[in-house]
Amino acid sequence: MKLFIATIVVATLYNALPNQTDSSPLVTASGERINGLCPESHRWVAVSPDLLEDFPFGECILVEGADEMNGIWRVTDVMNPRFTNYIDFLVEDTRKLGKWYDVKITLVNHEE
């Protein structure tokens, strides 16, 4: 696995629900369709707009420092512009929401 760009962020969780997204909660900003029955199975993440240039749609990131959320996630969504230096994990609405500070994300080449 070849590593590229890394940064430290705040990480949170979100659900594919209208009150946490927009009027089309089962479609990401990149146009991907979310499995409403098991959204977490995708391992998709949203990034704040300031991170989108370095961590663009379709790229994979390695997440470290977010407990059970650690691992490889794919960037498919963008957060509200009021957030900077954040990532948001897409999870089931039954999961308790959480927040982690000092989370390291690294852009990776997922082709091994």
N, C-alpha and C positions, 0 to 999 in steps of 0.2 A: 504494500500500500504506500503510494508516494504522497507525502504531505506537502501542502502548499502554503496557505495563509492561515494564521491563527489570531484570535483575539479573545478578550475576556468580556462576558456579557452577564446580564441578569436573565434568568430563564423562568418562564411561567407556563401554565397549562391553559388550553382553551378547548371548548366544545363546539361542534358544528351546529350551533343554535342561532336563530336570528338576533337574539339580544347580545350575542358575543361576536357576531360577524356582520353580515349585511343581509339584504333581502334574498340572497341565494346562498344559504348556508352550506349546501352540499356541493358547491363548486368553488374551488380555490381561485385565487387571483391569477394563477397560471393556466386556468382552464381545466384542471384535473377534477374528476368527479369523485366525491367522497362516498365510501361505503357507509351509509347511515347506521347500519346495524353493528359495525365494528370498525370505526374510524381509526382507532389506534393501530390496527394491524398494518396500515400503510407505512407507518413510521415517517410521517410527514411533519414538517415544522414550518412555521411562519417566521420571518425575520422583520425587524423594524426597517423602515425605508432607508435609513442611513447605512445599513449593512448590505442592501440588495446589490450594489455594484460589485462588492468583493465576494458575495455569497449569492449568486444569481439562481433563478428558478432552474430546477432540474439537477443542480449540483448536490453532492452529498457532503455532509459535515460529520465529523467525529465530535461527540459531546462528552466532556469529562467534568465531573464535579456536581452532577445533578442526580446523585443516588441512583435509583432504579431507572431513571430516564437516560442514563449513559449509553453510548453506543453510536451506531451510524443512523442518521436521519437524512431525508431528502428535502430540500427547500422547494416548497410548492405554493407558498402563500406569503402575503405581506401584511404586516400589522398596521394599525391606525397610525397616522403621522405624528400623533402626540407622543409616541414611544420612540426612544433612541437607545441604541446599544442593548436591544432585547431580542430574545427568541421566544417562541410560543409553541409548545408541543401540542399537536392535535390528539386529543384523547376522548374516550367514551364519557358520556355525561354522568355515568355512575361513579367515576373516579373523583376522589376528593382533590380539589384544586390545590396547587402548591406554588412555591416561589423559591428559587435558589439564586444566591449571589456568587460572584467570582467563578462563574462557569466558563470553562475554556471550550471554544469551538474552533475546529481546524477544518479547512477545506481539504477534501481528500479526493484522490483519483480512485474511484471505486472499481475500476477495471483492474483486475489482478491477473 
